[in-house]
Amino acid sequence: MLTVSYLRYADDIILLAISQVLLDKHDSTSQEFGLLINVNKTRVMTLKGCPCNTVTQGTTLEQVSSFSQLSSVITEDGKYGVEISARLGKAYGISISLTEIWKSHDMSVRTKLRLLQTLCVAGRNICMRELDSENGR
């Protein structure tokens, strides 16, 4: 029996298949219900960057080394470096947009410190997750 694991997000699906056969099975079953894989939007990523030649509906799918899903960056090496950089960039953008809050006299220093602490804890958690994965925890 063939099993295909997948995650659904609205009209997006992340398909975890270990072979072309599983992708073909998913494609044919979807077509039975009038659903088609949009080959123009579909990308393939393999673990550890192993090259693959994935074909569906007669079209070879583009292989990528990373993709973004639900505000997270997923890479073929499974490490968090790109994710951390992306989040730090977002945090920097947010901190710039908070300049008026930091300068404001309408908000207490205590509230500003709590906001800063929240931002720092979120960043620390991401960094700790990266260190844990590198140390095999």
C-alpha positions in Angstrom: 0.0 0.0 0.0 1.4 3.4 -1.0 1.2 6.2 1.6 1.7 9.9 1.0 2.2 12.3 3.8 1.2 15.9 3.3 0.4 19.1 5.1 -2.4 21.3 3.8 -2.5 25.1 4.1 -5.6 26.7 2.4 -4.8 26.0 -1.2 -1.2 25.0 -0.6 0.1 21.5 0.0 3.5 20.4 1.2 3.9 16.9 -0.2 6.4 14.6 1.5 7.1 11.9 -1.0 10.0 9.5 -1.1 9.6 8.7 -4.7 8.3 9.8 -8.1 5.7 7.0 -7.8 4.1 8.6 -4.8 3.9 12.0 -6.5 2.3 10.4 -9.5 -0.2 8.6 -7.3 -1.1 11.9 -5.6 -1.4 13.6 -9.0 -3.7 10.9 -10.5 -5.9 10.8 -7.4 -6.2 14.5 -7.4 -7.2 14.5 -11.1 -10.0 12.0 -10.3 -11.6 14.8 -8.2 -10.9 17.6 -10.7 -7.9 18.9 -9.0 -4.7 19.7 -10.8 -1.2 20.4 -9.6 -0.2 23.9 -11.0 3.2 23.0 -12.5 4.0 26.7 -12.9 3.8 27.2 -9.1 5.1 23.9 -7.9 8.7 23.5 -6.7 10.7 20.5 -5.5 13.2 20.4 -2.7 15.2 17.4 -1.6 17.1 16.8 1.6 20.8 17.4 1.5 20.6 18.9 -2.0 20.5 15.5 -3.8 19.7 16.3 -7.5 16.4 15.0 -8.7 14.4 15.1 -12.0 10.8 15.2 -10.9 8.2 15.2 -13.7 4.4 15.7 -13.3 1.9 16.2 -16.1 4.8 16.0 -18.6 6.6 19.0 -17.1 9.9 18.8 -15.2 9.5 20.7 -11.9 12.1 23.3 -10.8 14.3 22.1 -7.9 15.0 24.7 -5.2 17.3 24.8 -2.2 14.9 26.6 0.1 11.3 27.8 0.3 9.2 29.9 2.6 6.0 28.5 4.2 4.0 30.2 6.9 6.7 32.8 7.5 9.4 30.2 8.0 12.3 29.4 5.7 12.8 25.7 5.1 16.2 24.7 3.6 17.5 21.5 2.1 20.1 21.2 4.8 17.6 21.5 7.6 19.6 24.1 9.5 18.2 27.4 10.9 20.8 29.8 9.6 18.7 31.2 6.9 15.6 31.3 9.2 17.6 33.2 11.8 18.8 35.7 9.3 15.3 36.2 7.9 13.8 36.8 11.3 16.6 39.1 12.4 15.9 41.1 9.2 12.2 41.3 10.1 13.0 42.2 13.7 15.3 45.0 12.5 12.5 46.3 10.3 10.1 46.2 13.2 12.5 47.9 15.5 12.9 50.8 13.0 9.1 51.1 12.8 9.0 51.3 16.7 11.3 54.3 16.8 8.3 56.6 17.5 7.3 54.3 20.4 10.8 54.4 21.9 10.9 58.2 21.7 7.3 58.6 23.0 6.7 60.1 26.4 3.1 58.8 26.4 4.2 55.2 27.2 5.9 54.3 30.5 9.5 53.1 30.6 8.2 49.8 32.2 5.9 49.1 29.2 8.8 49.9 26.7 11.1 47.5 28.6 8.4 44.7 28.5 8.1 45.2 24.8 11.9 45.1 24.3 12.1 41.9 26.5 9.4 40.2 24.4 11.3 41.0 21.2 14.6 39.7 22.8 13.0 36.5 24.1 11.6 35.6 20.7 15.0 36.1 19.1 16.8 34.1 21.8 14.4 31.2 21.3 15.3 31.0 17.7 19.0 31.1 18.3 18.7 28.4 21.1 16.8 26.1 18.7 19.7 26.5 16.2 22.3 25.7 18.8 20.3 22.7 20.1 20.1 21.2 16.5 23.8 21.7 15.9 24.6 19.9 19.2 22.3 17.0 18.4 19.8 17.7 21.1 
